[in-house]
Amino acid sequence: MSRVWDVPVDDSTRVRDVRVAAEEASALAGLPAPRTATAALVATELATNLLRHADGGRVVINLVERGERGGDGTPETSVQIVSLDHGPGIPDIAAAMRDGYTTASSLGAGLGTCRRIANDFDLHSALGRGTVAVARIGHERAAKRSQEPQGPQPLPGPRVGGVNVPLGRAEYSGDAWSRVYGGDRVTLLLADGLGHGPKAAEASGAAVAALRGVADLPPAEILRRLGSALRPTRGAAVAVAQLELTSGQLSFAGIGNIGGRLRTDGTWKPLLSHPGIVGAQAPASVPVQRVPWREDSLLVLHSDGLPGRWTPPDDGVLLSCDPAVVAVAVLRDAGSAALPVRDDTCVAVLGAGAGAGDRHGSGT
């Protein structure tokens, strides 16, 4: 099930709450003590920065599966720590990211140190709009990195990332997302369990678990198979996007209230799901949309916790970031204190080139 820690950081007492949440997440992920300490340090630094530079914000911690598998064949789990704010932004990102750079009375770690000790780290900041930072801490130490950011170095292959937030800071989210790599194919799933709480999380978690055995099938057939897997649960809205790299084609099929937006050649177009509930009231047949996938393509899938009229981002720098950073920015910019989210909210992003997020892929 999708265990989530969603901590508002509006005063200094919340910094401890964020550290404790990181330690709890590390325990559930089975991280060894040194990596647990790393997660706690990164979480504490990000929370401290929210208070010091943005007049507060929010830290969200998810458990995400790594592409690598452990000795028993099961995917290893990493701790993903997200900070987001509506603050003034960072005027000199290069300086802020320099290893050891910090401000007075901070921990002395700084964003550069977070980048160096996390397995993955990426950040986007825009003046007047705020900052989003994403760090993932896995079982093994991060590979040694240069102290200075080297700039984008795209490699072949897709990237996947996401964020999952429960309604009202509940312990569990009824939403979940996952991806499966297979040969030249990437299959991305996003599920929204009916209702809220543990029962909804059970339904979306069943969809994620079943995906691993059917990801090589076409999207419509995947949804049909998931119907059997979800029948013992209360059911879920589910969408499946499958990218075939050889043919350069994206196929999309959805049942229920999962939204999709595809950006290609600078233009966003909607991908529409069919009414119904997987595992309960699924239609006999589901239409499949097939669209070309290009080097600049980007796909956003989201549950209905996101407002229906959210505006897709067109910031070129943001769109080149780790897909989880894009997902968090979409989540942040779609809601506000005046327009709070109405449901559990999950956003998953598929991008064209490899990068920090391409070997991670499940928000359960």
Secondary structure, 3 states (H helix, E strand, C coil): CEEEEEEEECCCHHHHHHHHHHHHHHHHHCCCHHHHHHHHHHHHHHHHHHHHHHCCEEEEEEEEEEEEECCCCCEEEEEEEEEECCCCCCCCHHHHCCCCCCCCCCCCCHHHHHHHHCCEEEEEEECCCEEEEEEEECCCCCCCCCCCCCCCCCECCCEEEEEEECHHHCCEECEEEEEEEECCEEEEEEEEECCCHHHHHHHHHHHHHHHHHHCCCCHHHHHHHHHHHHCCCCCEEEEEEEEECCCCEEEEEEECCCEEEEEECCEEEEECCECCCECCCCCCCCCCEEEECCCCCEEEEECCCCCCCCCCCCCHHHHCCCHHHHHHHHHHHHCCCCCCCCCCEEEEEEECCECCCCCECECC
